[in-house]
Amino acid sequence: MALRMWASSTANALRVSTASRANLSPAFSISRCFSTVLDGLKYASSHEWVKHEGSVATVGITDHAQDHLGEVVFVDLPETGAAVSQGSSFGAVESVKATSDINCPISGEIVEVNTKLTETPGLVNSSPYEDGWMIKVKPSSPSELESLMGSKEYTKFCEEEDSH
């Protein structure tokens, strides 16, 4: 099992058989210690990302978070229409290692939930920024995005956190 997880992480780092990521062409990305941080997203210190487009913000957990969690086996997400508050839990991710709360980086109303994660929770591992997104929120306070980290700040935050 440990060997399989190591092989999976190594394949991930080397981009071996990651066809879904080949379609992802961010303007800029930083890769450090098995984790990818995408430019153009905002990041919370609790390791969630948010992509604000028009009137909707897409939320998921970062590559760094999924790497530390290990193989995700279950994702508990809220119902569409529920209200979320910045920094409060909206669901949970269960992995072979632990169960962790997922916090929302922005307040608002949930307008869509990624139902694919019910049947295929591993999408959080294989495609955290694309197919593994969790919820879409109509932000009630878009200015909250300003309190979140950019890609360079988040990369530095992860490096400092991992060195302790």
DSSP file with accessible surface (Angstrom, degrees, kcal/mol):
  #  RESIDUE AA STRUCTURE BP1 BP2  ACC     N-H-->O    O-->H-N    N-H-->O    O-->H-N    TCO  KAPPA ALPHA  PHI   PSI    X-CA   Y-CA   Z-CA
    1    1 A M     >        0   0  128      0, 0.0     4,-2.3     0, 0.0     5,-0.2   0.000 360.0 360.0 360.0 -48.4    0.0    0.0    0.0
    2    2 A A  H  >  +     0   0   81      1,-0.2     4,-2.5     2,-0.2     5,-0.2   0.899 360.0  51.1 -62.0 -38.6    2.8    2.4    1.0
    3    3 A L  H  > S+     0   0  129      1,-0.2     4,-2.9     2,-0.2    -1,-0.2   0.912 108.9  50.8 -65.0 -39.5    4.6    1.5   -2.2
    4    4 A R  H  > S+     0   0  144      2,-0.2     4,-2.6     1,-0.2    -2,-0.2   0.915 111.3  47.8 -63.9 -42.0    1.5    2.2   -4.3
    5    5 A M  H  X S+     0   0   45     -4,-2.3     4,-2.6     2,-0.2    -1,-0.2   0.911 112.8  49.1 -64.9 -40.5    1.0    5.6   -2.7
    6    6 A W  H  X S+     0   0  156     -4,-2.5     4,-2.8     2,-0.2     5,-0.2   0.939 112.3  47.9 -63.6 -44.8    4.7    6.4   -3.2
    7    7 A A  H  X S+     0   0   47     -4,-2.9     4,-3.0     1,-0.2     5,-0.2   0.915 112.1  49.8 -62.9 -40.8    4.4    5.4   -6.9
    8    8 A S  H  X S+     0   0   75     -4,-2.6     4,-2.4     2,-0.2    -1,-0.2   0.931 112.9  46.0 -63.8 -45.0    1.3    7.4   -7.3
    9    9 A S  H  X S+     0   0   31     -4,-2.6     4,-2.5     2,-0.2    -2,-0.2   0.908 114.1  48.7 -64.1 -40.8    2.8   10.5   -5.8
   10   10 A T  H  X S+     0   0   31     -4,-2.8     4,-2.4     2,-0.2    -2,-0.2   0.935 111.4  48.8 -65.9 -44.7    6.0   10.0   -7.9
   11   11 A A  H  X>S+     0   0   29     -4,-3.0     5,-2.7    -5,-0.2     4,-0.5   0.915 111.6  51.4 -60.6 -40.2    4.0    9.6  -11.1
   12   12 A N  H ><5S+     0   0   21     -4,-2.4     3,-0.9    -5,-0.2    -2,-0.2   0.931 110.7  47.3 -60.1 -47.9    2.0   12.7  -10.2
   13   13 A A  H 3<5S+     0   0   33     -4,-2.5    -1,-0.2     1,-0.2    -2,-0.2   0.863 115.5  44.6 -64.1 -35.9    5.2   14.7   -9.7
   14   14 A L  H 3<5S-     0   0  120     -4,-2.4    -1,-0.2    -5,-0.2    -2,-0.2   0.439 109.9-122.8 -88.6  -0.9    6.7   13.5  -12.9
   15   15 A R  T X<5 +     0   0   92     -3,-0.9     3,-0.7    -4,-0.5     2,-0.4   0.841  50.2 167.6  62.7  34.3    3.4   14.0  -14.8
   16   16 A V  T 3 < -     0   0   78     -5,-2.7    -1,-0.2     1,-0.3    -2,-0.1  -0.698  67.6 -10.3 -82.4 128.4    3.4   10.4  -15.8
   17   17 A S  T 3  S+     0   0  115     -2,-0.4    -1,-0.3     1,-0.2     2,-0.2   0.892  88.7 138.0  48.6  51.9    0.0    9.4  -17.3
   18   18 A T    X>  +     0   0   29     -3,-0.7     4,-1.1     1,-0.2     3,-0.8  -0.510  12.5 156.9-118.6  63.5   -1.8   12.6  -16.3
   19   19 A A  H >>  +     0   0   77      1,-0.3     4,-0.8     2,-0.2     3,-0.5   0.863  69.8  58.5 -57.9 -37.1   -3.7   13.2  -19.4
   20   20 A S  H 34 S+     0   0   38      1,-0.2     3,-0.5     2,-0.2    -1,-0.3   0.849 105.7  49.7 -65.6 -31.5   -6.4   15.3  -17.6
   21   21 A R  H X4 S+     0   0   27     -3,-0.8     3,-1.2     1,-0.2    -1,-0.2   0.741  95.6  72.1 -76.8 -21.3   -3.7   17.7  -16.5
   22   22 A A  H << S+     0   0   80     -4,-1.1    -1,-0.2    -3,-0.5    -2,-0.2   0.823  94.7  54.1 -63.3 -29.4   -2.3   18.0  -20.0
   23   23 A N  T 3< S+     0   0  133     -4,-0.8     2,-0.7    -3,-0.5    -1,-0.3   0.632  89.0  91.8 -77.1 -15.4   -5.4   20.0  -21.0
   24   24 A L    <   +     0   0   53     -3,-1.2   106,-0.0    -4,-0.2    -3,-0.0  -0.726  49.1 170.9 -83.8 115.1   -4.7   22.4  -18.2
   25   25 A S        -     0   0  107     -2,-0.7    -1,-0.1     3,-0.0    -3,-0.1  -0.673  10.0-175.4-127.1  78.1   -2.6   25.3  -19.5
   26   26 A P        -     0   0   46      0, 0.0     3,-0.2     0, 0.0    14,-0.1  -0.296  38.4-115.5 -69.2 159.7   -2.5   28.0  -16.8
   27   27 A A  S    S-     0   0  104      1,-0.3     2,-0.3    12,-0.2    13,-0.1   0.850  99.3  -2.8 -61.2 -29.6   -0.7   31.2  -17.5
   28   28 A F        -     0   0   87     11,-0.2    11,-2.4     2,-0.0     2,-0.3  -0.971  66.9-176.9-161.8 136.9    1.7   30.3  -14.8
   29   29 A S  E     -A   38   0A  54     -2,-0.3     2,-0.5     9,-0.2     9,-0.2  -0.995  13.4-150.5-141.0 150.7    2.2   27.4  -12.4
   30   30 A I  E     -A   37   0A  22      7,-2.3     7,-2.4    -2,-0.3     2,-0.5  -0.981  11.0-164.7-118.9 128.5    4.7   26.6   -9.7
   31   31 A S  E     +A   36   0A  65     -2,-0.5     2,-0.4     5,-0.2     5,-0.2  -0.964  18.1 158.6-119.1 121.2    5.5   23.0   -8.8
   32   32 A R  E >   -A   35   0A 123      3,-2.4     3,-2.3    -2,-0.5    -2,-0.1  -0.991  64.7 -13.1-140.7 131.8    7.3   22.2   -5.6
   33   33 A C  T 3  S-     0   0  104     -2,-0.4    -1,-0.1     1,-0.3     3,-0.1   0.894 128.0 -46.7  47.1  57.1    7.5   18.9   -3.6
   34   34 A F  T 3  S+     0   0   84      1,-0.2     2,-0.4   -21,-0.1    -1,-0.3   0.437 117.2 110.9  71.0  -2.5    4.7   17.1   -5.5
   35   35 A S  E <   -A   32   0A   9     -3,-2.3    -3,-2.4    32,-0.0     2,-0.4  -0.881  51.9-156.2-110.9 140.4    2.4   20.1   -5.3
   36   36 A T  E     -A   31   0A   7     -2,-0.4    27,-0.6    -5,-0.2     2,-0.5  -0.925   4.9-167.4-110.8 134.2    1.2   22.4   -8.0
   37   37 A V  E     -A   30   0A   7     -7,-2.4    -7,-2.3    -2,-0.4     2,-0.4  -0.991  14.8-145.4-120.3 124.5    0.0   25.9   -7.3
   38   38 A L  E >   -A   29   0A  11     -2,-0.5     3,-0.9    -9,-0.2    -9,-0.2  -0.746   9.9-128.4 -96.2 138.1   -1.9   27.7  -10.1
   39   39 A D  T 3  S+     0   0   75    -11,-2.4   -12,-0.2    -2,-0.4   -11,-0.2  -0.478  92.4  42.9 -73.9 149.8   -1.6   31.4  -10.9
   40   40 A G  T 3  S+     0   0   65      1,-0.4     2,-0.3    -2,-0.1    -1,-0.2   0.352  95.3  95.8  95.3  -8.1   -5.0   33.1  -11.2
   41   41 A L    <   -     0   0   14     -3,-0.9    -1,-0.4    10,-0.1     2,-0.3  -0.741  68.2-130.7-106.8 163.9   -6.5   31.4   -8.2
   42   42 A K  E     -B   50   0B  77      8,-2.5     8,-2.3    -2,-0.3     2,-0.4  -0.879  22.1-151.7-112.3 149.0   -6.8   32.6   -4.6
   43   43 A Y  E     -BC  49 149B   0    106,-2.6   106,-2.9    -2,-0.3     2,-0.3  -0.955   5.8-146.1-129.1 140.3   -5.8   30.3   -1.7
   44   44 A A    >   -     0   0    9      4,-2.6     3,-2.1    -2,-0.4     4,-0.2  -0.706  29.2-118.6 -97.5 154.3   -6.9   30.0    2.0
   45   45 A S  T 3  S+     0   0   75      1,-0.3    -1,-0.1    -2,-0.3   103,-0.0   0.676 114.8  65.5 -66.5 -14.4   -4.5   29.1    4.8
   46   46 A S  T 3  S-     0   0   44      2,-0.1    -1,-0.3    57,-0.0    57,-0.2   0.279 123.2-104.6 -90.6  10.4   -6.7   26.0    5.3
   47   47 A H  S <  S+     0   0   26     -3,-2.1    15,-2.4     1,-0.3     2,-0.3   0.781  76.5 130.5  74.7  35.5   -5.6   24.8    1.8
   48   48 A E  E     - D   0  61B   4     13,-0.3    -4,-2.6    -4,-0.2     2,-0.3  -0.853  42.1-148.2-108.6 153.2   -8.7   25.5   -0.2
   49   49 A W  E     -BD  43  60B   5     11,-2.8    11,-1.7    -2,-0.3     2,-0.4  -0.830   6.9-161.5-116.5 157.8   -8.6   27.3   -3.6
   50   50 A V  E     -BD  42  59B   1     -8,-2.3    -8,-2.5    -2,-0.3     2,-0.5  -0.998   6.4-164.7-140.6 136.2  -11.2   29.6   -5.2
   51   51 A K  E     - D   0  58B  88      7,-2.3     7,-2.7    -2,-0.4     2,-0.6  -0.977  13.3-156.4-120.7 112.7  -11.5   30.7   -8.8
   52   52 A H  E     + D   0  57B  76     -2,-0.5     2,-0.4     5,-0.2     5,-0.2  -0.825  19.3 168.2 -96.0 118.1  -13.8   33.7   -9.2
   53   53 A E  E >   - D   0  56B 112      3,-3.1     3,-2.0    -2,-0.6     2,-0.2  -0.963  60.6 -50.1-132.3 114.0  -15.4   34.0  -12.7
   54   54 A G  T 3  S-     0   0   72     -2,-0.4     0, 0.0     1,-0.3     0, 0.0  -0.408 122.2 -17.2  63.4-123.0  -18.2   36.5  -13.3
   55   55 A S  T 3  S+     0   0   84     -2,-0.2     2,-0.4    -3,-0.1    -1,-0.3   0.328 126.1  74.2 -98.5   8.1  -20.9   36.0  -10.6
   56   56 A V  E <   -D   53   0B  43     -3,-2.0    -3,-3.1    82,-0.2     2,-0.5  -0.954  58.0-159.6-127.9 142.2  -19.7   32.5   -9.5
   57   57 A A  E     -DE  52 137B   0     80,-2.9    80,-3.1    -2,-0.4     2,-0.4  -0.983  13.2-148.5-119.1 124.5  -16.7   31.3   -7.5
   58   58 A T  E     -DE  51 136B  13     -7,-2.7    -7,-2.3    -2,-0.5     2,-0.4  -0.774  17.3-163.4 -92.4 137.8  -15.6   27.7   -7.8
   59   59 A V  E     +DE  50 135B   0     76,-2.9    75,-3.1    -2,-0.4    76,-1.5  -0.949  21.0 139.7-126.9 141.5  -14.0   26.1   -4.7
   60   60 A G  E     -D   49   0B   0    -11,-1.7   -11,-2.8    -2,-0.4     2,-0.3  -0.918  49.9 -83.8-158.2-177.6  -11.9   23.0   -4.1
   61   61 A I  E     -D   48   0B   8     71,-0.4   -13,-0.3    -2,-0.3   -14,-0.1  -0.735  49.6-107.1 -97.6 153.4   -8.9   21.8   -2.1
   62   62 A T     >  -     0   0    0    -15,-2.4     4,-2.5    -2,-0.3     5,-0.2  -0.226  21.4-112.5 -76.1 164.4   -5.4   22.4   -3.3
   63   63 A D  H  > S+     0   0    0    -27,-0.6     4,-2.3     1,-0.2     5,-0.2   0.890 120.4  56.5 -59.5 -39.2   -3.0   19.9   -4.7
   64   64 A H  H  > S+     0   0    5    -28,-0.3     4,-1.9     1,-0.2    -1,-0.2   0.929 108.3  46.8 -59.0 -45.3   -0.9   20.4   -1.6
   65   65 A A  H  > S+     0   0   16    -18,-0.2     4,-2.2     1,-0.2    -2,-0.2   0.936 112.3  47.7 -65.2 -47.3   -3.9   19.4    0.6
   66   66 A Q  H  X S+     0   0    8     -4,-2.5     4,-1.9     1,-0.2    -1,-0.2   0.881 110.1  54.2 -65.0 -33.4   -4.8   16.3   -1.4
   67   67 A D  H  < S+     0   0   31     -4,-2.3    -1,-0.2    -5,-0.2    -2,-0.2   0.916 111.5  44.3 -64.6 -41.5   -1.1   15.2   -1.4
   68   68 A H  H  < S+     0   0   92     -4,-1.9    -1,-0.2     1,-0.2    -2,-0.2   0.829 113.0  52.0 -73.0 -30.6   -1.0   15.4    2.4
   69   69 A L  H  < S-     0   0   20     -4,-2.2    28,-0.7     1,-0.2    29,-0.3   0.848  96.4-152.9 -72.3 -35.8   -4.4   13.6    2.8
   70   70 A G     <  +     0   0    9     -4,-1.9     2,-0.3    -5,-0.2    -1,-0.2  -0.516  55.9   5.5  88.3-162.8   -3.5   10.7    0.6
   71   71 A E  S    S-     0   0   67     -2,-0.2    25,-1.7     1,-0.1     2,-0.4  -0.334  74.1-138.6 -62.5 116.6   -6.0    8.6   -1.3
   72   72 A V  E     +H   95   0C   4     -2,-0.3    23,-0.3    23,-0.2    53,-0.1  -0.644  28.1 171.1 -79.7 127.3   -9.5   10.3   -1.0
   73   73 A V  E     +     0   0C  63     21,-2.8     2,-0.3    -2,-0.4    22,-0.2   0.558  63.3  18.7-113.1 -14.5  -12.2    7.6   -0.4
   74   74 A F  E     -H   94   0C  99     20,-1.8    20,-3.3    47,-0.1     2,-0.4  -0.969  54.8-162.6-159.4 139.7  -15.2    9.8    0.4
   75   75 A V  E     -H   93   0C   8     -2,-0.3     2,-0.6    42,-0.3    18,-0.2  -0.996   8.0-158.7-127.2 125.2  -16.3   13.4    0.0
   76   76 A D  E     +H   92   0C  87     16,-3.1    16,-1.9    -2,-0.4    14,-0.1  -0.926  21.3 175.6-104.4 113.2  -19.2   14.9    2.1
   77   77 A L        -     0   0   29     -2,-0.6    14,-0.1    14,-0.2    36,-0.1  -0.863  25.8-114.2-120.3 155.3  -20.7   18.0    0.4
   78   78 A P        -     0   0   31      0, 0.0     2,-0.2     0, 0.0    -1,-0.1  -0.132  38.1 -89.9 -77.6 178.6  -23.6   20.2    1.3
   79   79 A E    >   -     0   0  155      1,-0.1     3,-1.6    34,-0.0    31,-0.2  -0.568  45.6 -94.5 -86.5 152.6  -26.8   20.7   -0.7
   80   80 A T  T 3  S+     0   0   84      1,-0.2    31,-0.2    -2,-0.2    -1,-0.1  -0.383 112.2  36.1 -60.2 141.0  -27.3   23.4   -3.4
   81   81 A G  T 3  S+     0   0   41     29,-3.1    -1,-0.2     1,-0.3    30,-0.1   0.195  84.9 130.9  97.0 -15.3  -28.9   26.5   -1.9
   82   82 A A    <   -     0   0   38     -3,-1.6    28,-3.0    27,-0.1    -1,-0.3  -0.379  57.4-121.8 -70.2 150.3  -27.1   26.3    1.4
   83   83 A A  E     -F  109   0B  87     26,-0.2     2,-0.3    -3,-0.1    26,-0.2  -0.720  26.6-165.7 -91.9 142.3  -25.3   29.4    2.8
   84   84 A V  E     -F  108   0B  12     24,-3.0    24,-2.4    -2,-0.3     2,-0.4  -0.940   6.4-149.0-125.9 151.3  -21.6   29.3    3.5
   85   85 A S    >   -     0   0   71     -2,-0.3     3,-2.3    22,-0.2    19,-0.5  -0.943  34.2 -93.2-120.3 144.4  -19.4   31.7    5.5
   86   86 A Q  T 3  S+     0   0   70     -2,-0.4     3,-0.1     1,-0.3    21,-0.1  -0.280 111.1  10.1 -55.7 128.1  -15.8   32.5    4.9
   87   87 A G  T 3  S+     0   0   52     17,-3.6    -1,-0.3     1,-0.3     2,-0.3   0.306 102.7 114.1  85.9  -7.2  -13.6   30.3    7.1
   88   88 A S  S <  S-     0   0   48     -3,-2.3    16,-2.5    16,-0.3    -1,-0.3  -0.671  72.7 -98.9 -99.2 155.8  -16.4   27.9    8.2
   89   89 A S  E     + I   0 103C  59     -2,-0.3    14,-0.3    14,-0.2    -4,-0.1  -0.403  36.3 171.0 -71.8 138.9  -16.7   24.3    7.3
   90   90 A F  E     -     0   0C  19     12,-2.9     2,-0.3     1,-0.3    13,-0.1   0.412  66.1 -23.8-122.0  -6.0  -19.0   23.2    4.5
   91   91 A G  E     - I   0 102C   8     11,-1.1    11,-2.7   -14,-0.1     2,-0.3  -0.960  62.2-106.5-177.8-167.8  -18.1   19.6    4.2
   92   92 A A  E     -HI  76 101C  15    -16,-1.9   -16,-3.1    -2,-0.3     2,-0.5  -0.985   8.2-146.0-147.0 153.4  -15.4   16.9    4.8
   93   93 A V  E     -HI  75 100C   3      7,-2.8     7,-2.8    -2,-0.3     2,-0.5  -0.990  15.0-158.7-119.9 127.2  -12.9   14.8    2.9
   94   94 A E  E     +HI  74  99C  84    -20,-3.3   -21,-2.8    -2,-0.5   -20,-1.8  -0.927  17.1 172.7-108.7 128.0  -12.2   11.3    4.1
   95   95 A S  E     -H   72   0C   7      3,-3.1   -23,-0.2    -2,-0.5   -25,-0.1  -0.687  51.5 -94.5-121.3 179.3   -8.9    9.7    3.0
   96   96 A V  S    S+     0   0   63    -25,-1.7   -26,-0.1    -2,-0.2   -24,-0.1   0.738 126.5  41.4 -66.5 -18.8   -7.1    6.5    3.9
   97   97 A K  S    S-     0   0  129    -28,-0.7     2,-0.3     1,-0.3    -1,-0.2   0.827 125.1 -30.5 -94.7 -41.8   -5.2    8.6    6.5
   98   98 A A        -     0   0   49    -29,-0.3    -3,-3.1     2,-0.0     2,-0.5  -0.981  52.1-102.8-165.8 171.3   -7.8   10.9    8.1
   99   99 A T  E     -I   94   0C  92     -2,-0.3     2,-0.4    -5,-0.2    -5,-0.2  -0.961  39.1-173.3-111.4 132.0  -11.0   12.9    7.8
  100  100 A S  E     -I   93   0C  46     -7,-2.8    -7,-2.8    -2,-0.5     2,-0.1  -0.978  22.8-120.4-129.1 140.6  -10.6   16.6    7.3
  101  101 A D  E     -I   92   0C 108     -2,-0.4     2,-0.5    -9,-0.2    -9,-0.3  -0.422  21.7-138.0 -69.9 152.1  -13.1   19.5    7.3
  102  102 A I  E     -I   91   0C   1    -11,-2.7   -12,-2.9    -2,-0.1   -11,-1.1  -0.968  18.9-156.2-112.2 124.5  -13.3   21.6    4.1
  103  103 A N  E     -I   89   0C  39     -2,-0.5   -14,-0.2   -14,-0.3   -59,-0.1  -0.776  16.4-120.2-102.5 147.4  -13.6   25.3    4.8
  104  104 A C        -     0   0    1    -16,-2.5   -17,-3.6   -19,-0.5   -16,-0.3  -0.725  11.5-157.3 -88.7 126.5  -15.1   27.9    2.5
  105  105 A P  S    S+     0   0    3      0, 0.0     2,-0.3     0, 0.0   -19,-0.1   0.564  79.2  35.3 -77.4  -6.1  -12.7   30.7    1.4
  106  106 A I  S    S-     0   0    0    -21,-0.1     2,-0.2   -49,-0.1   -19,-0.0  -0.998  80.4-120.4-149.5 144.3  -15.6   33.0    0.5
  107  107 A S        +     0   0   15     -2,-0.3    33,-1.9    34,-0.3    34,-0.8  -0.566  58.9  85.8 -83.2 150.4  -19.1   33.6    1.9
  108  108 A G  E    S-FG  84 139B   9    -24,-2.4   -24,-3.0    31,-0.3     2,-0.4  -0.990  73.5 -48.9 159.0-160.2  -22.2   33.2   -0.2
  109  109 A E  E     -FG  83 138B  97     29,-1.9    29,-3.1    -2,-0.3     2,-0.5  -0.917  48.1-119.9-112.2 133.4  -24.9   30.8   -1.5
  110  110 A I  E     + G   0 137B   0    -28,-3.0   -29,-3.1    -2,-0.4    27,-0.3  -0.597  33.2 173.0 -73.1 121.6  -24.0   27.4   -3.0
  111  111 A V  E     +     0   0B  59     25,-2.8     2,-0.3    -2,-0.5    26,-0.2   0.573  65.4  16.0-106.0 -14.3  -25.3   27.3   -6.6
  112  112 A E  E     - G   0 136B  88     24,-1.5    24,-2.7   -33,-0.1     2,-0.4  -0.975  58.7-157.2-158.8 145.2  -23.8   24.0   -7.7
  113  113 A V  E     - G   0 135B  22     -2,-0.3     2,-1.5    22,-0.2    22,-0.2  -0.970  30.5-117.5-123.6 139.3  -22.2   20.9   -6.1
  114  114 A N    >   +     0   0    4     20,-2.5     3,-1.4    -2,-0.4     4,-0.2  -0.595  33.2 179.5 -78.4  91.1  -19.9   18.5   -7.9
  115  115 A T  T >>  +     0   0  105     -2,-1.5     3,-1.4     1,-0.3     4,-0.7   0.688  69.8  77.6 -69.6 -16.8  -22.0   15.4   -7.7
  116  116 A K  H 3> S+     0   0  115      1,-0.3     4,-2.5     2,-0.2     3,-0.3   0.805  83.3  66.9 -60.2 -27.7  -19.3   13.4   -9.6
  117  117 A L  H <4 S+     0   0    1     -3,-1.4   -42,-0.3     1,-0.2    -1,-0.3   0.730  88.6  65.3 -69.8 -19.1  -17.3   13.3   -6.3
  118  118 A T  H <4 S+     0   0   96     -3,-1.4    -1,-0.2    -4,-0.2    -2,-0.2   0.944 116.1  26.8 -65.4 -45.7  -20.0   11.0   -4.8
  119  119 A E  H  < S+     0   0  163     -4,-0.7    -2,-0.2    -3,-0.3    -1,-0.2   0.788 136.7  29.8 -85.2 -32.4  -19.2    8.2   -7.2
  120  120 A T    ><  +     0   0   75     -4,-2.5     3,-1.8    -5,-0.2    -1,-0.2  -0.599  60.1 163.0-132.2  72.1  -15.6    9.1   -7.9
  121  121 A P  T >   +     0   0   22      0, 0.0     3,-2.0     0, 0.0     4,-0.4   0.779  68.8  77.6 -64.0 -21.5  -14.0   10.8   -4.8
  122  122 A G  T >> S+     0   0   30      1,-0.3     4,-2.5     2,-0.2     3,-0.8   0.628  70.9  82.7 -63.9 -12.4  -10.5   10.1   -6.3
  123  123 A L  H <> S+     0   0   27     -3,-1.8     4,-2.4     1,-0.3     9,-0.4   0.812  81.6  64.5 -60.7 -27.3  -11.0   13.0   -8.7
  124  124 A V  H <4 S+     0   0    0     -3,-2.0    -1,-0.3    -4,-0.2    -2,-0.2   0.885 109.8  38.0 -61.8 -36.6   -9.9   15.2   -5.8
  125  125 A N  H <4 S+     0   0   24     -3,-0.8    -2,-0.2    -4,-0.4    -1,-0.2   0.924 122.1  40.3 -78.6 -47.2   -6.5   13.4   -6.0
  126  126 A S  H  < S+     0   0   56     -4,-2.5    -2,-0.2     1,-0.2    -3,-0.2   0.765 135.2  12.5 -78.9 -23.7   -6.1   13.1   -9.8
  127  127 A S    ><> +     0   0    2     -4,-2.4     5,-3.0    -5,-0.3     3,-1.0  -0.390  65.2 162.7-151.8  63.3   -7.5   16.5  -10.7
  128  128 A P  T 3 5S+     0   0    3      0, 0.0   -67,-0.2     0, 0.0    -1,-0.1   0.783  82.6  40.1 -62.0 -26.4   -7.9   18.9   -7.7
  129  129 A Y  T 3 5S+     0   0   27      4,-0.1    -5,-0.1   -69,-0.1   -67,-0.0   0.509 128.9  22.2-100.5  -6.8   -8.1   22.1   -9.9
  130  130 A E  T X 5S+     0   0   51     -3,-1.0     3,-1.2    -7,-0.2    -3,-0.1   0.518 133.0  11.4-120.2 -89.7  -10.4   20.7  -12.7
  131  131 A D  T 3 5S+     0   0   62      1,-0.3    -7,-0.1    -8,-0.1    -8,-0.1   0.701 121.7  63.0 -71.1 -21.1  -12.6   17.7  -12.2
  132  132 A G  T 3 < +     0   0    1     -5,-3.0   -71,-0.4    -9,-0.4    -1,-0.3   0.247  69.6 131.7 -92.1  13.6  -12.1   17.6   -8.4
  133  133 A W    <   -     0   0   33     -3,-1.2   -73,-0.2    -6,-0.2   -16,-0.2  -0.229  41.5-158.7 -59.5 158.3  -13.7   21.0   -7.7
  134  134 A M        +     0   0    0    -75,-3.1   -20,-2.5     1,-0.4     2,-0.3   0.850  54.6   0.9-111.0 -53.1  -16.3   20.8   -4.9
  135  135 A I  E     -EG  59 113B   0    -76,-1.5   -76,-2.9   -22,-0.2     2,-0.4  -0.955  49.8-140.4-138.8 159.0  -18.8   23.6   -4.9
  136  136 A K  E     -EG  58 112B  53    -24,-2.7   -25,-2.8    -2,-0.3   -24,-1.5  -0.986  26.7-164.9-118.7 132.7  -19.7   26.7   -6.8
  137  137 A V  E     -EG  57 110B   0    -80,-3.1   -80,-2.9    -2,-0.4   -27,-0.2  -0.933  25.1-139.3-122.6 139.9  -20.7   29.7   -4.8
  138  138 A K  E     - G   0 109B 120    -29,-3.1   -29,-1.9    -2,-0.4   -82,-0.2  -0.878  42.2-128.8 -91.1 105.7  -22.5   33.0   -5.6
  139  139 A P  E     - G   0 108B  19      0, 0.0   -31,-0.3     0, 0.0   -29,-0.0  -0.313  24.5-168.6 -64.2 137.3  -20.4   35.3   -3.4
  140  140 A S  S    S+     0   0   83    -33,-1.9   -32,-0.2     1,-0.2     3,-0.1   0.656  90.4  27.1 -92.8 -21.3  -22.2   37.6   -1.0
  141  141 A S    >   +     0   0   46    -34,-0.8     3,-2.6     1,-0.1     4,-0.3  -0.639  65.3 177.0-139.0  77.1  -19.0   39.6   -0.3
  142  142 A P  G >  S+     0   0   66      0, 0.0     3,-1.9     0, 0.0     4,-0.3   0.777  76.6  73.9 -55.6 -23.0  -16.6   39.4   -3.3
  143  143 A S  G >  S+     0   0   74      1,-0.3     3,-1.5     2,-0.2     4,-0.3   0.718  76.9  78.0 -64.5 -17.7  -14.2   41.7   -1.4
  144  144 A E  G X  S+     0   0   33     -3,-2.6     3,-1.6     1,-0.3     4,-0.3   0.783  78.2  72.7 -60.6 -24.8  -13.3   38.7    0.8
  145  145 A L  G X  S+     0   0   22     -3,-1.9     3,-1.6    -4,-0.3    -1,-0.3   0.820  84.7  66.4 -59.0 -30.1  -11.1   37.5   -2.0
  146  146 A E  G <  S+     0   0  159     -3,-1.5    -1,-0.3    -4,-0.3    -2,-0.2   0.741  93.8  58.6 -65.1 -23.2   -8.7   40.2   -1.2
  147  147 A S  G <  S+     0   0   85     -3,-1.6    -1,-0.3    -4,-0.3    -2,-0.2   0.543  93.3  88.2 -83.2  -7.1   -7.9   38.5    2.2
  148  148 A L  S <  S-     0   0   20     -3,-1.6     2,-0.2    -4,-0.3  -104,-0.2  -0.484  82.5-103.1 -90.7 163.7   -6.8   35.3    0.4
  149  149 A M  B     -C   43   0B  38   -106,-2.9  -106,-2.6    -2,-0.1     2,-0.1  -0.555  24.0-134.5 -85.8 149.7   -3.3   34.5   -0.8
  150  150 A G     >  -     0   0   16   -108,-0.2     4,-2.6    -2,-0.2     5,-0.2  -0.283  42.4 -86.4 -85.0-178.6   -2.1   34.6   -4.4
  151  151 A S  H  > S+     0   0    4   -110,-0.3     4,-2.4     1,-0.2     5,-0.2   0.899 126.9  47.0 -62.0 -42.7    0.0   31.7   -5.9
  152  152 A K  H  > S+     0   0  146      2,-0.2     4,-2.2     1,-0.2    -1,-0.2   0.927 114.3  47.0 -68.2 -41.7    3.4   33.0   -4.8
  153  153 A E  H  > S+     0   0  112      1,-0.2     4,-2.5     2,-0.2    -2,-0.2   0.910 113.6  48.8 -65.1 -40.6    2.2   33.7   -1.2
  154  154 A Y  H  X S+     0   0    0     -4,-2.6     4,-2.6     2,-0.2    -2,-0.2   0.911 109.2  52.1 -67.7 -40.6    0.5   30.3   -1.0
  155  155 A T  H  X S+     0   0   10     -4,-2.4     4,-2.4    -5,-0.2    -1,-0.2   0.941 112.3  45.9 -59.3 -46.3    3.6   28.5   -2.3
  156  156 A K  H  X S+     0   0  125     -4,-2.2     4,-2.6     1,-0.2     5,-0.2   0.921 110.8  53.8 -63.0 -42.0    5.7   30.2    0.4
  157  157 A F  H  X S+     0   0   57     -4,-2.5     4,-2.5     1,-0.2    -2,-0.2   0.924 110.7  46.1 -58.0 -46.3    3.1   29.4    3.0
  158  158 A C  H  X S+     0   0    8     -4,-2.6     4,-2.8     2,-0.2    -1,-0.2   0.901 111.2  51.7 -65.7 -42.0    3.2   25.7    2.1
  159  159 A E  H  X S+     0   0   81     -4,-2.4     4,-1.2     2,-0.2    -2,-0.2   0.917 113.2  44.9 -61.6 -43.3    7.0   25.6    2.1
  160  160 A E  H  < S+     0   0   93     -4,-2.6     4,-0.5     2,-0.2     3,-0.3   0.918 113.7  49.8 -67.0 -41.1    7.2   27.2    5.5
  161  161 A E  H >< S+     0   0   81     -4,-2.5     3,-1.1    -5,-0.2    -2,-0.2   0.914 111.3  48.7 -63.7 -42.0    4.4   24.9    6.9
  162  162 A D  H 3< S+     0   0   70     -4,-2.8    -1,-0.2     1,-0.2    -2,-0.2   0.727 103.5  61.4 -71.6 -21.9    6.2   21.8    5.6
  163  163 A S  T 3<        0   0   92     -4,-1.2    -1,-0.2    -3,-0.3    -2,-0.2   0.586 360.0 360.0 -82.1  -8.3    9.5   22.8    7.0
  164  164 A H    <         0   0  186     -3,-1.1    -3,-0.0    -4,-0.5    -4,-0.0  -0.564 360.0 360.0 -92.5 360.0    8.1   22.8   10.6
